Amino acid sequence: MAKFKKIETPIKDLFIIEPTIFEDNRGFFMESWNEKEFNEIGLKIKFVQDNHSRSKKGVLRGLHFQEPYPQGKLVRVIRGAIFDVAVDIREDSPTFKKWFGIVLDEHNRRMLYIPEGFLHGFLTLSEWADVLYKTTEYYYKEYDRGIIWNDPDLKIEWPFEEYGIDKVILSEKDSQLPTFKQWLKMKKERRKL
Ligand SMILES: Cc1cn([C@H]2C[C@H](O)[C@@H](COP(=O)(O)OP(=O)(O)O[C@H]3O[C@@H](C)C(=O)[C@@H](O)[C@H]3O)O2)c(=O)[nH]c1=O
């Protein structure tokens, strides 16, 4: 029996992954990554880095990407809950500019597999959330990029009201990110040089 269930999303190549949970009187056990099993469900991935971040309620990290050296990510939550968002920014994709959001939490133990060429960000819904994610490329500070979380074209519906969040907490860097339009314009201008 397959250890992981791959669930389609409305976005091409973006998948929800459900691990098999083995519960008994001690607690539970699950495999959170298995290269062979992922290959068997059609995900041929090579990860090179594991990250762990902790955020308090209302913290929004994002929307991030790396260019060049894009990173595919396998995201999960081991404490608390987040609203995890991926945006397809592959210009040749049929789902270009579409976003998808999902609650990942310590109870549903769901993971989101975000391929390369996406923006990624999340909003912390619980008092604290510990997020673990694997990446297919190393982090390079000089290639770290982002788009503002409330971009008027992407129109992401962050569930602030539903979770009683009245103030979004951002890093200095994330509060100054460009809009998607500004980013596309900058990219075009750079191509001309
Ligand atoms: C992401 C990252 C950061 N850092 C350092 C840089 C900085 O001093 C400190 C905090 O970095 P940031 O503020 O960029 O961290 P954060 O805002 O959590 O950035 C992350 O957000 C989520 C949504 C993602 O998808 C990730 O890929 C990454 O972009 O950690 C690393 O050393 N390695 C890394 O892989």
Ligand as a Chemical Component Dictionary entry (heavy atoms), coordinates in Angstrom:
data_LIG
# 
_chem_comp.id                   LIG 
_chem_comp.type                 NON-POLYMER 
_chem_comp.pdbx_formal_charge   0 
_chem_comp.three_letter_code    LIG 
# 
loop_
_chem_comp_atom.comp_id 
_chem_comp_atom.atom_id 
_chem_comp_atom.alt_atom_id 
_chem_comp_atom.type_symbol 
_chem_comp_atom.charge 
_chem_comp_atom.model_Cartn_x 
_chem_comp_atom.model_Cartn_y 
_chem_comp_atom.model_Cartn_z 
_chem_comp_atom.pdbx_ordinal 
LIG C1  C1  C 0 14.965 31.043 4.109 1  
LIG C2  C2  C 0 16.352 31.105 4.779 2  
LIG C3  C3  C 0 16.696 32.151 5.602 3  
LIG N1  N1  N 0 17.922 32.188 6.175 4  
LIG C4  C4  C 0 18.234 33.331 7.069 5  
LIG C5  C5  C 0 18.208 34.682 6.392 6  
LIG C6  C6  C 0 17.702 35.620 7.442 7  
LIG O1  O1  O 0 18.765 36.147 8.182 8  
LIG C7  C7  C 0 16.852 34.739 8.356 9  
LIG C8  C8  C 0 15.365 34.934 8.154 10 
LIG O2  O2  O 0 15.087 34.819 6.750 11 
LIG P1  P1  P 0 13.710 35.243 6.129 12 
LIG O3  O3  O 0 13.203 36.466 6.794 13 
LIG O4  O4  O 0 13.887 35.294 4.639 14 
LIG O5  O5  O 0 12.810 34.008 6.540 15 
LIG P2  P2  P 0 11.309 33.651 6.083 16 
LIG O6  O6  O 0 10.552 34.915 5.943 17 
LIG O7  O7  O 0 10.794 32.608 6.961 18 
LIG O8  O8  O 0 11.548 33.062 4.616 19 
LIG C9  C9  C 0 10.942 31.858 4.206 20 
LIG O9  O9  O 0 9.561  32.094 3.986 21 
LIG C10 C10 C 0 8.825  31.006 3.485 22 
LIG C11 C11 C 0 7.416  31.472 3.201 23 
LIG C12 C12 C 0 9.469  30.316 2.339 24 
LIG O10 O10 O 0 8.838  29.842 1.401 25 
LIG C13 C13 C 0 10.946 30.125 2.439 26 
LIG O11 O11 O 0 11.502 29.682 1.219 27 
LIG C14 C14 C 0 11.637 31.363 2.922 28 
LIG O12 O12 O 0 11.574 32.373 1.902 29 
LIG O13 O13 O 0 17.243 33.395 8.076 30 
LIG C15 C15 C 0 18.849 31.212 5.981 31 
LIG O14 O14 O 0 19.994 31.264 6.501 32 
LIG N2  N2  N 0 18.509 30.141 5.174 33 
LIG C16 C16 C 0 17.306 30.064 4.558 34 
LIG O15 O15 O 0 17.034 29.055 3.829 35 
# 
loop_
_chem_comp_bond.comp_id 
_chem_comp_bond.atom_id_1 
_chem_comp_bond.atom_id_2 
_chem_comp_bond.value_order 
_chem_comp_bond.pdbx_ordinal 
LIG C1  C2  SING 1  
LIG C2  C3  DOUB 2  
LIG C2  C16 SING 3  
LIG C3  N1  SING 4  
LIG N1  C4  SING 5  
LIG N1  C15 SING 6  
LIG C4  C5  SING 7  
LIG C4  O13 SING 8  
LIG C5  C6  SING 9  
LIG C6  O1  SING 10 
LIG C6  C7  SING 11 
LIG C7  C8  SING 12 
LIG C7  O13 SING 13 
LIG C8  O2  SING 14 
LIG O2  P1  SING 15 
LIG P1  O3  DOUB 16 
LIG P1  O4  SING 17 
LIG P1  O5  SING 18 
LIG O5  P2  SING 19 
LIG P2  O6  DOUB 20 
LIG P2  O7  SING 21 
LIG P2  O8  SING 22 
LIG O8  C9  SING 23 
LIG C9  O9  SING 24 
LIG C9  C14 SING 25 
LIG O9  C10 SING 26 
LIG C10 C11 SING 27 
LIG C10 C12 SING 28 
LIG C12 O10 DOUB 29 
LIG C12 C13 SING 30 
LIG C13 O11 SING 31 
LIG C13 C14 SING 32 
LIG C14 O12 SING 33 
LIG C15 O14 DOUB 34 
LIG C15 N2  SING 35 
LIG N2  C16 SING 36 
LIG C16 O15 DOUB 37 
# 
